[in-house]
Amino acid sequence: MADGGASSFIFLATALLVSGTVSAVLISQWGEMVTAMDRQQRGDEADLNTEMDFSGDLSNVEYDTSDPADEKITLYLQNTGLYEIDESSLFIQLNGEVILDADTSTTVLPTGVIWGTGQLLEVEVSGTWAFADDTEVSFSIFAESISVGGYTGQTIVIQEVRLNES
């Protein structure tokens, strides 16, 4: 009987050690999963708080053709989100073609400093498109917020506009 008790005790001790180890692993995995979910939530929150939209008369977008070698389209974007948007992060496509950064200039209105909530961004793109007056074109514009708590939000707007030659 003494033998049976000792071996039962060894099995019991081994089972407790194994279950303790498994519990530690499970708790560690759970902690990592919670951390990953928290990161995802903060990233989603940044995306929800980063928004922009076109502003002004979309059927009357200024199209300057006075210099055929350097045509200009001027449009306005409004920061409609809660986070400040980094205007240098703009990625613009016109009818599916990428507009290079060198062909884009921006001005924050009215302050000219930061593109905060409710403020307008004047965007001027240059190129040689030779569009006719009253042509409808499609813009796709992507932007990112500044980093808030280590997370940046992203937003995109896609809009057709009608060009008005000036």
PEMO-V545280 format. One record per helix or strand. SS is the DSSP state (alpha for helix, beta for strand). FROM is the first residue (numbers start at 0). TO is the last residue. If there is no record, write none. Layout:
ss=[SS,SS]
from=[FROM,FROM]
to=[TO,TO]
This chain:
ss=[alpha,beta,beta,beta,beta,beta,alpha,beta,beta,beta,beta,beta,beta,beta]
from=[1,51,60,70,84,96,100,103,114,119,135,147,150,153]
to=[47,54,63,78,93,98,102,108,114,126,144,147,150,164]
